[in-house]
Each structure stands twice: as structure tokens, then as C-alpha cells.
Amino acid sequence: MGLYTLKSMAGIYIHIPFCKQACYYCDFHFSTSLKYKDELLQALVKEIQLQKNYLKGETIETIYFGGGTPSLLSADEINLLINTVIGLHTVSSNAEITLEANPDDLHREKLQSLRQTDINRFSIGIQSFFDEDLEWMNRVHRANEAEASVKMAQDAGFENLTVDLIYGYPLLTDQKWKYNLDKVFELGMPHVSSYSMTVEPKTALASFIKNKKQPAMNEQQSAEQFISLMDAMQTHGFEHYEISNFCKPGHYSRHNSNYWKGVKYLGIGPSAHSYNGGERQWNVANNSKYIQAIDTGNIPAEIEILSEADRLNEYIMTSIRTIWGLDLAWLNSIAPASSDQLLIAARRFFDNQWIEQKGEIIYLTQTGKLYADNIASGLFF
């Protein structure tokens, strides 16, 4: 079954742009000052109200609190935002409601308070179980907090958990990488997201490398650790359902899966993106400008109307990375005979055995997963 033949509903993403300190590799929008936290929270509530018609009455299947560090919010603040959504939308009775959390925030008292909210899934930013690596990244938490946060969340009755791990950076030996993976398996995680360390422009890490204070990332190391990641996940019964995401059967991230399926979603907050099928829009990545605009009843967003080629290319980029694959019939539903053009461009990838075709669906091979972005861009219209 192709990716776009699956039936899904809409999602809402809420961006919480605050962190205790800045990770050296991060280029997401956030502030380390909580000075305007109350004003920002009220602006989020007001934007949810202003944007109530964006999804045209579609049922909300997922709500995702991202950031930044959403676990800095209190249970009352989270309830305020969720209840605002519920008051304006039809929310599925089994909606997936995810909170991104740092391990140092998930202590017992906080977890007990979060039991009084509708949060039913945590995405815990562990990244590593080694203190020296966490210090190198400038993470707030330490290794013992990483492990403890997972166990305390489980003890508090939260079973739908995912953790983030990073690989491909200078301090991470293959032995340490194996330890990190083994620790995740030992903790009984149903879902893992794992990313290669990427050096983004304008980050502290990029500056360190430019000024020779840190070595550049090693692509060979990253590739080898990605291969060992895939092997270990397969051995432990995880499905590799998207390039960076692995889960036990039935534990997909419904929110992120819907992004890859092209489902409509509304983004709330500074820098948040929205998509309604034909257009994309993104809010200003500036807290004070966002608050000022929302206070006057305006959405501070840029809008892009997607061309036929945009829609085809976005589908190619997202679908080829997933277990559901790229559906040629869906391409033709947007642009007749577009599949013929794509198959011509795909010949070299078939020849390299990086992709394979089953019926109307094109999938990455295991080797092809190492070159996913290269393949996608090579198939663009």
C-alpha cells in the first residue's frame, strides 16, 4: 500500500521557544531567557483562536509540543493550551499528544503533575549516556538523569515513550555507540529517533569547527555508525519506518508519520510551520515580533503557494525515506505521466541497487538508505 493511500486526519504542532541553555549543535528557534514566557503563552492561546479555521474542521488526531524545551511548561500551562485546542476543534478520543522533554525536567513531582494533563507520549532528548559527550554538546542533563528520567516516566504510568540519540561526532567511539544502543534496549523503549550529528550554519559547533577548536564531522564514521544502528535495531525487533526513526510494531510516531504522508497540520508559535495541502506558511522566528503581531490580531507568517513541481518534490523527499515508499500512482494523480519521467531519472539508482520497485511503489534498499537525500534530489522535477 502506498504512503498516500493511507487515511489520516490533521495535526497541531505547538512550538515552545524556551531552553535553559543552548546546545552547541542546535539551530531551532529558542530563547534562553524566560522573561516573556507568560506573554508568549497568552499569544499561543490567541493564535490557536485566530487559526481555528485553518484546518477547515478536520478532526485532530495528533497534538505535538516541540521546541525549544516544552517540558519547561507547568502542567497548568500545558492544560491551558490543550483545552484551548479542544474548545475549538474536534479532537480524536485516542489522539496522540506528545511532549518533548529534557531528562532533567522529568523528575517524580513533574511526572505526577503531568498525569493530570492529556499528555500520553514523551519524546525524551537523551542524545547520549556519557557525561563527557553531553558536556561536549552543552546539554543541561547528565547521564544518570537520562536513565532515571525514562525509568521514572515508566513508573509514573507513561508507556508510550521515545528517546533521541545522536551519532557521528568525534567523541563517539563505536564502543560508546554500542553502549548507548544497548542501554536503550535495556530500558525497553518502544520507539527510538536517531540522527547523525549535522553541522548547521550559525551554530556554536559550526563556529568551533571554523576556528579549528573542534574537528569536522567524519562522514565515514557517521555512515558506519548508521549501519550499526540499523543492524542493532533489526536484531532487537524494531521496524526502520523512516530514515531516522525506529519502532516496535505498532509504535509509530503518528504525528511525524502524518508529516511524511502529506497530512494537513497547523503550526502554532514563533517559527512554527503549517500546511493545508496547497500552501505552506511559517511564522516569524522572533518571540517579541510574534507576540506583538498576535496581540494585534495578525498572524506573522509568510505564505508559499505550492506549484505542481513543489508538491511532487515534497512528496518524493518525504515518501522515499519511509517504509511505505514512493507511490507512482500518487505522482500521476498530481501530474499525469510524471511517473514515466521519474523512472527515467531513477535508472542510475536502480543500477546501483539503491532503490527497488514492487508494483507501483519504489523503496530504498538497505544500501540506499545511506544516500536517501542524494536519491531524493536526483528524482526531483
Residue pairs with C-beta under 8 A, 6 or more apart in sequence:
1 324
2 324
2 325
2 326
2 327
2 329
2 330
2 360
2 361
3 260
3 261
3 262
3 318
3 319
3 322
3 324
3 325
3 326
3 327
3 330
4 261
4 262
4 315
4 319
4 327
4 330
5 327
5 330
6 261
6 324
8 61
8 257
8 258
8 261
8 263
9 58
9 59
9 60
9 61
9 92
9 258
9 263
10 55
10 58
10 59
10 60
10 61
10 258
10 263
10 264
10 265
10 266
11 60
11 61
11 62
11 63
11 64
11 255
11 258
11 259
11 263
11 264
11 265
11 266
12 48
12 55
12 60
12 62
12 63
12 64
12 85
12 89
12 265
12 266
12 267
12 268
13 64
13 66
13 255
13 265
13 266
13 267
13 268
13 272
13 273
14 44
14 63
14 64
14 65
14 66
14 70
14 81
14 268
14 269
14 272
15 29
15 66
15 67
15 68
15 267
15 268
15 269
15 270
15 271
15 272
16 65
16 66
16 67
16 68
16 69
16 70
16 72
16 73
16 269
17 29
17 30
17 31
17 40
17 67
17 68
17 269
17 270
17 271
17 287
18 30
18 31
18 32
18 33
18 34
18 37
18 40
18 67
18 68
18 69
18 72
19 30
19 31
19 32
19 67
19 68
19 69
19 72
20 32
20 69
20 72
20 102
20 104
20 140
21 32
21 138
21 140
22 30
22 32
22 138
22 204
23 137
23 138
23 139
24 136
24 137
24 138
24 203
24 204
24 205
24 208
25 137
25 166
25 197
25 198
25 199
25 200
25 203
25 204
25 205
26 200
26 203
27 200
27 201
27 202
27 203
28 67
28 68
28 271
29 68
29 270
29 271
29 285
30 67
30 68
30 69
31 287
34 72
36 287
36 288
36 291
39 291
40 269
40 270
40 287
40 290
40 291
41 73
41 77
41 80
41 81
43 290
43 291
43 294
43 295
44 81
44 268
44 269
45 80
45 81
45 84
46 294
46 295
47 268
47 269
47 294
47 299
48 81
48 84
48 85
48 88
48 268
49 84
49 88
50 294
50 297
50 299
51 266
51 268
51 274
51 299
52 88
52 89
54 266
54 274
54 276
55 89
55 264
55 265
55 266
55 276
56 276
57 90
58 264
59 89
59 90
59 91
59 92
60 85
60 89
60 90
60 91
60 92
60 95
61 92
61 95
61 96
61 254
61 258
62 95
62 96
62 97
62 98
62 254
62 255
62 258
63 82
63 85
63 91
63 95
63 96
63 97
63 98
63 255
64 97
64 98
64 100
64 255
65 73
65 78
65 81
65 98
65 99
65 100
65 119
66 100
67 100
68 100
69 100
69 101
69 102
69 105
70 78
70 99
70 100
70 101
71 99
71 100
71 101
71 102
71 105
71 106
71 110
72 105
74 113
75 110
75 113
75 114
75 116
75 117
78 99
78 114
78 117
78 119
79 116
79 117
79 118
82 97
82 117
82 118
85 91
95 118
96 120
96 121
96 160
96 253
96 254
96 255
97 118
97 119
97 120
97 121
98 119
98 121
98 122
98 123
98 253
98 255
99 114
99 119
99 121
99 122
99 123
100 122
100 123
100 125
101 122
101 123
101 124
101 125
101 149
102 124
102 125
102 139
102 140
102 141
103 124
103 125
103 126
103 141
103 145
103 146
103 148
103 149
103 150
104 140
104 141
104 142
104 145
104 149
105 149
106 122
106 124
106 149
106 152
106 153
107 149
107 152
108 152
108 156
111 152
111 153
111 156
111 158
112 156
114 156
114 158
115 156
115 157
120 158
120 160
121 158
121 160
121 161
121 162
122 153
122 158
122 160
122 161
122 162
123 161
123 162
123 163
123 164
123 193
124 146
124 149
124 150
124 153
124 161
124 162
124 163
124 164
125 139
125 163
125 164
126 146
126 149
126 150
126 163
126 164
126 165
127 133
127 134
127 137
127 139
127 164
127 165
127 166
128 134
128 137
128 139
128 143
128 146
128 165
128 166
128 172
128 176
128 180
129 143
129 146
129 147
129 179
129 180
129 183
130 143
130 171
130 176
130 179
130 180
131 142
131 143
132 171
133 169
133 171
133 172
133 176
134 141
134 142
134 143
134 146
136 169
136 171
137 166
137 169
138 204
141 149
147 183
147 187
150 161
150 163
150 187
150 189
151 187
153 161
154 161
154 188
159 190
160 190
160 191
160 251
161 189
161 190
161 191
162 189
162 190
162 191
162 192
162 193
162 247
162 253
163 184
163 187
163 189
163 191
163 192
163 193
164 192
164 193
164 194
164 195
165 180
165 181
165 184
165 192
165 193
165 194
165 195
166 172
166 194
166 195
166 196
166 197
167 177
167 194
167 195
167 196
167 197
167 222
167 225
167 226
167 229
168 196
168 197
168 217
168 218
168 221
168 222
168 225
168 226
169 197
169 217
170 214
170 215
170 217
170 218
172 221
172 225
174 224
174 225
174 228
177 225
177 228
177 229
178 228
178 232
181 228
181 229
181 232
181 233
184 192
185 232
185 236
190 247
190 248
190 251
191 245
191 246
191 247
191 248
191 251
191 252
191 253
192 233
192 238
192 245
192 246
192 247
193 244
193 245
193 246
193 253
194 229
194 244
194 245
194 246
195 244
196 217
196 222
196 225
196 226
197 217
197 222
198 217
199 205
199 206
199 209
199 216
199 217
200 206
205 214
208 214
209 215
209 216
223 370
226 369
226 370
227 370
230 240
230 366
230 369
233 240
233 246
234 240
237 248
237 249
238 246
238 247
238 248
239 246
239 247
239 248
239 249
239 323
240 246
240 323
240 369
241 247
241 252
241 257
241 322
241 323
242 256
242 257
242 260
242 321
242 322
242 323
243 321
243 369
243 372
245 252
245 253
245 256
247 253
257 322
258 265
259 265
259 318
260 318
260 319
260 321
260 322
260 324
261 318
261 324
262 275
262 277
262 314
262 315
262 318
264 275
264 276
264 277
265 274
265 275
266 274
267 273
267 274
267 282
267 283
269 283
269 290
270 283
270 284
270 285
270 286
270 287
270 289
270 290
271 282
271 283
271 284
271 285
272 282
272 283
273 280
273 281
273 282
273 283
274 280
274 281
274 282
274 301
278 305
278 306
279 303
279 304
279 305
279 306
280 303
280 304
280 306
281 299
281 301
281 302
281 303
281 304
282 301
282 302
283 290
283 299
283 300
283 301
284 290
284 293
284 300
284 301
289 300
290 300
293 299
293 300
294 300
304 310
306 314
308 334
308 335
309 380
309 381
311 334
312 331
312 334
312 335
312 338
312 380
312 381
313 380
313 381
315 326
315 330
315 331
315 334
316 326
316 342
316 376
316 379
316 380
317 376
317 380
319 325
319 326
319 327
320 326
320 355
320 362
320 364
320 372
320 375
320 376
320 379
321 364
321 372
321 376
323 363
324 361
325 358
325 361
325 362
325 363
326 361
326 362
326 363
327 360
327 361
328 339
328 342
328 343
328 360
328 361
328 362
329 339
329 360
331 338
331 339
331 342
332 338
332 339
335 381
338 381
341 381
342 379
342 381
345 378
345 379
346 355
346 362
346 378
346 379
348 378
349 355
349 368
349 375
349 378
349 379
350 356
350 357
352 367
352 368
353 365
353 367
353 368
354 364
354 365
354 367
354 368
354 371
354 375
355 362
355 363
355 364
355 365
355 368
355 375
356 362
356 363
356 365
357 363
364 372
364 375
368 375
